[in-house]
Amino acid sequence: MLDRARRFSIKQIAAQAGVSKATVDRVLHERGSVHYQTNRRIQQALEELEAQEKSGPAVGRTFHIDIILHVPKRFSDAVQDAIHAQLGSLAPFRIFPRFHLYQEIDTQQMHDLILRCVSKGSQGLILKAADEPQINEAVNRVTQAGIPVVTLVSDLPQSERIGYIGMDNRTAGQTAAYLMSRWLDGAVQDVGVMISSELFRGEEEREMGFRTWLRSRAPHLRVVDITGGFGVHQPTFERVTQALNDNPSIKAIYSVGGGNRAIVDAFAALGRPLAVFIGHDLDQENRQLLAEEKIAAIIDHNLQVDARNAFTQILQFHRLCKADPIQSSAVQIVTPFNLAH
């Protein structure tokens, strides 16, 4: 680790990791005992500094922005790629993102993590978290301390966050309902809606948009909610398998969250046809499913535009730039035939 760290100062590494310079020195020179998580955080800080170094020249005023995401790894990877792609275009500002990425984290841990950013020199948070009272309270305390919070993909409208970045989730759900009604025949039938977690506002809004549109425009399609799984393969596979056993007629799925490979696997394991499958987000898993024509369409939005808009909102809060009001991300429909490689 010491060799990797030589091109960065102790001060840089400490600021990126959110720890003291003395702690960095102890870890790099293996002096004394340091908690495993602290050691790992410093290793991660080096990885982040190396990624930022590749993104473009470091000039101008420095900002440490904490990105806290409660999402499956495939989506956090896509967000990281989008953020790193934008860093070089934000000159003269030096944006140093610090990533806190969790596939599973409980409400209290998320609450505490958000509050820790106040003491770590954060100048802004980009957050994707469950819409829970404790988390809203933590966001409010952070904003009251003068640190702006921007929500990404899933909103916390009851909090004092300065803005939401992402698509209009209700419109996205309506789009999925429109496509589903065109691709299925006119027979009365059940359609499964896979919800990773009912705690995320974005998923709830997508499901509401989908359900409302079908009720008014295609009432022959009846919604069956399949909840849980958090976009992780095994629990998603189990919940879909149970739903298919309980509903022998389901042959179409709208997945508002993730875990789409598990959905395909559950249908295959039971020998059931999956006539129409619509999902969200053009991550690596969904790209592969599109290429295999296992999924009919992905409802996507441009994460690089989202990343830039999130940074812009934070810079606007600090009165360092002016820009037009930020609009919701455009809804994009990707099929196997317009999938860019």
Residue pairs with C-beta under 8 A, 6 or more apart in sequence:
1 27
1 28
1 42
1 43
1 46
2 28
2 29
4 46
4 50
5 13
5 28
5 46
7 53
8 46
8 49
10 21
10 24
10 25
10 28
11 21
12 49
13 24
13 28
13 42
13 45
13 46
13 49
14 20
14 21
14 23
14 24
15 62
15 64
15 96
15 121
16 45
16 48
16 49
16 64
16 96
16 98
17 23
17 24
17 41
17 42
17 44
17 45
17 98
18 41
18 64
18 98
18 116
18 117
18 120
18 121
18 122
19 38
19 41
19 42
23 34
23 38
23 42
24 42
25 31
26 32
26 34
27 34
27 38
27 39
27 42
28 42
44 99
45 98
48 96
48 97
48 98
48 99
49 96
51 84
52 58
52 84
52 87
52 95
52 96
52 97
54 84
55 84
55 85
55 87
55 88
56 87
56 88
56 89
56 91
57 88
57 91
58 94
59 91
59 92
59 94
60 91
60 92
60 93
60 94
61 92
61 93
61 94
61 320
62 93
62 94
62 96
63 93
63 94
63 95
63 96
63 123
63 124
63 314
63 315
63 318
64 96
64 98
64 120
64 121
64 122
64 123
65 95
65 96
65 97
65 98
65 122
65 123
65 124
65 125
65 126
65 311
65 314
66 97
66 98
66 100
66 117
66 120
66 122
66 124
66 125
66 126
67 79
67 83
67 97
67 98
67 99
67 100
67 101
67 125
67 126
67 127
68 100
68 110
68 113
68 114
68 117
68 125
68 126
68 127
68 128
68 129
69 75
69 76
69 79
69 99
69 100
69 101
69 102
69 127
69 128
69 152
70 102
70 103
70 105
70 110
70 128
70 129
70 130
71 79
71 101
71 102
71 103
71 128
71 153
71 231
71 258
72 103
72 230
72 231
72 232
72 258
72 259
73 101
73 103
74 258
74 283
74 284
74 285
75 231
75 258
75 281
75 283
76 99
76 101
77 283
77 284
78 281
78 282
78 283
78 284
78 303
79 152
79 303
79 307
80 99
80 101
81 303
82 303
82 304
82 306
82 307
83 97
83 307
84 97
85 304
85 307
86 304
86 307
86 308
86 311
87 95
87 97
89 308
90 308
90 311
93 315
93 320
95 311
98 120
98 122
100 113
102 110
103 230
103 231
103 232
104 230
104 232
105 113
107 130
107 132
107 134
107 135
108 134
110 129
110 130
110 134
110 135
110 138
111 134
111 135
111 137
111 138
112 138
114 125
114 127
114 129
114 135
114 138
114 139
114 142
115 138
115 141
115 142
117 125
117 142
117 147
118 141
118 142
118 145
118 147
122 147
123 147
123 314
123 318
124 147
124 148
124 149
124 150
124 314
124 317
124 318
125 139
125 142
125 147
125 148
125 149
125 150
126 150
126 152
126 165
126 310
126 314
127 139
127 149
127 150
127 151
127 152
127 156
127 161
128 151
128 152
128 153
128 154
129 135
129 151
129 154
129 156
130 197
130 199
130 200
131 154
131 155
131 156
131 157
131 158
131 199
131 200
131 201
131 204
132 199
135 156
135 159
136 156
136 158
136 159
139 149
139 156
139 159
139 160
139 161
140 159
140 160
142 149
143 149
143 159
143 160
143 161
143 162
144 160
148 162
148 313
148 314
148 317
148 318
149 159
149 160
149 161
149 162
150 161
150 162
150 163
150 164
150 165
150 310
150 313
150 314
151 159
151 161
151 163
151 164
151 165
151 166
152 164
152 165
152 166
152 306
152 310
153 165
153 166
153 202
153 306
154 166
154 169
154 200
154 201
154 202
154 203
155 161
155 164
155 166
155 201
155 202
156 201
157 164
157 201
162 313
162 314
162 317
163 313
163 326
165 306
165 309
165 310
165 313
165 326
165 329
166 202
166 301
166 306
166 328
166 329
167 299
167 301
167 328
167 329
167 330
167 331
168 328
168 331
169 201
169 202
169 203
169 205
169 206
169 209
170 205
170 206
170 208
170 209
171 209
171 328
171 331
172 206
172 209
172 280
172 299
172 331
173 205
173 206
173 207
173 208
173 209
173 210
173 211
173 212
173 213
173 254
173 256
174 209
174 210
174 212
174 213
175 299
175 331
175 333
176 206
176 209
176 210
176 254
176 278
176 299
177 209
177 210
177 211
177 213
177 214
177 217
177 218
177 254
178 213
178 217
179 276
179 278
179 296
179 297
179 333
180 191
180 210
180 214
180 218
180 221
180 252
180 254
180 276
180 278
181 214
181 217
181 218
181 221
183 252
183 275
183 276
183 296
184 191
184 221
184 252
184 275
184 276
186 220
187 220
188 220
188 222
189 220
189 221
189 222
189 249
189 250
189 251
189 252
190 221
190 222
190 223
190 224
190 247
190 249
190 250
191 214
191 221
191 222
191 223
191 224
191 250
191 252
191 253
191 254
192 224
192 226
192 240
192 243
192 247
192 250
192 252
192 253
192 254
193 207
193 210
193 211
193 223
193 224
193 225
193 226
193 253
193 254
193 255
193 256
194 226
194 229
194 236
194 239
194 240
194 253
194 254
194 255
194 256
194 257
194 259
194 263
195 203
195 204
195 207
195 225
195 226
195 227
195 228
195 256
195 257
196 203
196 228
196 229
196 230
196 231
196 236
196 256
196 257
196 258
196 259
197 203
197 227
197 228
197 229
197 230
197 257
198 204
198 227
200 257
203 256
203 257
206 256
206 280
207 225
207 256
210 223
210 254
210 256
211 223
214 221
214 223
224 243
224 247
224 250
226 239
226 240
226 243
227 239
228 235
228 236
228 239
229 235
229 236
229 238
229 239
229 240
229 257
229 259
229 262
230 236
230 257
230 259
231 257
231 258
231 259
232 259
232 262
233 259
233 261
233 262
233 265
234 262
236 258
236 259
236 262
236 263
236 266
237 259
237 262
237 263
237 265
237 266
237 269
240 253
240 262
240 263
240 266
240 267
241 266
241 269
241 270
243 250
244 250
244 266
244 267
244 270
244 272
245 270
250 272
251 272
251 273
251 274
251 275
251 276
252 274
252 275
252 276
252 277
253 263
253 274
253 276
253 277
253 278
254 278
254 279
255 263
255 277
255 278
255 279
255 280
256 280
257 280
258 279
258 280
258 281
258 283
258 285
260 277
260 279
260 285
260 286
260 289
260 295
261 285
261 288
261 289
263 274
263 277
264 274
264 277
264 289
264 294
264 295
267 273
267 274
274 294
276 296
277 294
277 295
277 296
278 295
278 296
278 297
278 298
278 299
279 286
279 289
279 295
279 297
279 298
279 299
280 286
280 298
280 299
280 300
281 298
281 300
282 298
282 300
282 334
286 295
286 298
287 339
289 295
290 298
290 334
290 335
290 336
290 339
291 336
291 339
293 336
296 335
297 333
297 334
297 335
298 333
298 334
298 335
299 331
299 332
299 333
299 334
300 331
300 332
300 333
300 334
301 329
301 330
301 331
301 332
302 329
302 330
302 332
305 329
306 329
309 326
312 321
312 323
312 326
313 326
315 321
316 322
316 323
